Amino acid sequence: MNPSPEPLNESPFKGKSGIRRVINALGYSIQGLKAAYHHESAFRQEVILSVLLIPISLFLKTSGVGHALMVGSVLLVLLVELLNSAVEAAVDRVSLEKHRLSKRAKDIGSAAVLISLINVAVIWLLILFY
């Protein structure tokens, strides 16, 4: 008896390994970034914010850890926005009708983005004024 049967709906792309998987993953990631930039205005705004803040952070007189925290907090906003956009796209794919669970999922994703933006403000203020 087979202790772990094959999943019925397994993706045919899951079997890739080695360098081919890395190359495929890089391509999918670039496609995802392009899609987010093209379809998500919030992501575009946060990219502009990143393009401004990251160089500024590198010119400020602070420690290496300070620079890392400042840059990392800004990149975290982009990461959370990408995940929020993915949740919103998946919810919309399932159904465009109004539903309390769809609203909850989208609101929670939005809250995560807000917390990541607050995180940027707190880190930058602490490093600049503490």
N, C-alpha and C positions, 0 to 999 in steps of 0.2 A: 504494500500500500504506500502510495506517495504521501509523505507527511505534509508537504506544502504544495498544493496544486497550483498550476499557472493561473494568474488572474485572467478573467474572461476579457476584460477591456484594456489590456495592457497596450501601451503605445508601441508601435513598431520601431520607434526611434530610440527606445530605451536600451536596445541591445548594442548600440555603438559603444566602442571603448577606445582607449588610447588617444593618439593624436587626432584621429578623425572626430572623436567626441569633443575634444577641446576646440577644434576648428569650427565644428557645427555650433557649439555653445557660444563662441565668440560672435559668429554671424547672427545668431538669434538675439544675442544681447544688443548688438548694434541695431538690428531691426526694431527691437523694443525701444531703444533710446530715440530712434527716428520717429517711431509711431507716437511716443509720448510727446515729443517736441511738436510734432505736426498737429496732433489732436487735442492736446491738453494745454489750455492757456495758463493755468496755474503752474505747470511744469516750466513753461517758457519764462514766466516771471521769475521763478526760483532759479533758473539757469542764469538769467541776467543778474540777479542778486548774488549768485555764486561768482560770476565773472568779475563783479565789483569787489566783493568782500574778500575773496581768497588772496588776490594780489595785495590788497590793503593790509591783510593780516601778516603777510610776509615782510612788509616794510616796517611794521611796528616794532618798537624796542621791547621785546619780551623773550622769555626763555624758549628753548626748543619744545618743551612741553606745552607752553602757552600757544605757540604757533600750531602745534599738532591739535590741541583742543579747539582752537578757533577754526581751523580748516576742517577738522573732523565734524564739528557741529554743523557747519554749512553743508558738507556732503551728506550728512545724515538727513537733512531736510529733503534733498533730492531723492534719497533712498526711500524715505517714508512716502513721498509724493508718488513715486513709481508704484509702490505697493498699493496705495490708496486708489490710484488710477486703474490698476489691475482688478481690484475688488469691484470698483464701479463698472468696469467693462464686463466682468463676469456676471454681475447682478443684472445689468441691462441685457446681456445675451440670453439670460433665462427668461426674463419678462420685462416689458416696459410698463406694465400696469402698476399702479400705485399699490404698495403692500407694506405693512408695518415692518416686516422683517427686512425688506429691501431698504427701507428708509433707515432702519437701525444700522444695517451694515455700512451704508454710505455715511451716516453720521459718525459712526465709530472711526471709520477711516479718516474722515475730516478732523475729528478730535485728535487723532494721532499726528496729523500734519501740524495742527495748532501747537501741540506739546513740543514737537521738534523745533518749531519756530521760537517758542518761549525758551527752549533750551539754548538756542543760538544767542538770544538776548542776554540770558543769565550768564552764560560763559563769557561772552564778550565784555559785559559790564564788570564781572568779577576780575577778569584779567586786566582790563584797562584802568579800573579805578580802585583796586584793592591793594 
